[in-house]
Amino acid sequence: MKKVKFNLILKNLIKNFQNNFFFYKVMSNIKDILDDTKNFVSIPLVGNKYCKKRPTNNDKNIKIVKEVDNIYDSNALKVVSKRDNIEHDLGYIIKDKIDFVNLNLDKLKFFTILKKNDQKMNSIYYYLIFKIII
């Protein structure tokens, strides 16, 4: 998927659902994203309901780990957060973004996490927002 489509998704996420999202960082960061959408990407976090920890505002040290021994997908990318010197699994990069992340891993800097409560589906969705370092 092209970067342009990611940017459109990110812009729509923020503009159309702003009232439904709880932003883990101050709203001024959202303005930074809207002012510079071409340098940010939104990547859905999946599989979180199977992890012991949920993303919180304490998750500032996010890293992506290749999980080649994953029985479901040998290309899986696990999202890990370090809190109080302990690493916690938060979930996985959604499958259709794995190639993009692998190709750009050295250019992605974690920025914030967006949380969307879907009242109709009684579900919570998390989105990792990365700044692209050029």
ZIKAZI-V85188 format. One record per residue. N is the residue number from 0. BURIAL is # if it has 16 or more other C-alpha atoms within 10 Angstrom, else .. Layout:
# ZIKAZI-V85188
n=<N,N>
burial=<BURIAL,BURIAL>
This chain:
# ZIKAZI-V85188
n=<0,1,2,3,4,5,6,7,8,9,10,11,12,13,14,15,16,17,18,19,20,21,22,23,24,25,26,27,28,29,30,31,32,33,34,35,36,37,38,39,40,41,42,43,44,45,46,47,48,49,50,51,52,53,54,55,56,57,58,59,60,61,62,63,64,65,66,67,68,69,70,71,72,73,74,75,76,77,78,79,80,81,82,83,84,85,86,87,88,89,90,91,92,93,94,95,96,97,98,99,100,101,102,103,104,105,106,107,108,109,110,111,112,113,114,115,116,117,118,119,120,121,122,123,124,125,126,127,128,129,130,131,132,133>
burial=<.,.,.,.,.,#,#,.,#,#,#,.,#,#,.,.,.,.,.,.,#,.,#,#,.,.,.,.,.,#,.,.,#,#,.,.,#,#,#,#,#,#,#,#,#,#,.,#,.,.,.,.,.,.,#,.,.,.,#,#,.,#,#,#,.,.,.,.,.,.,.,.,.,.,.,#,#,#,#,#,#,.,.,.,.,.,.,#,#,#,#,#,#,#,.,.,.,#,.,.,#,.,.,.,.,.,.,#,.,#,#,#,#,#,#,#,.,.,.,.,.,.,.,.,.,#,#,#,#,#,#,#,.,.>
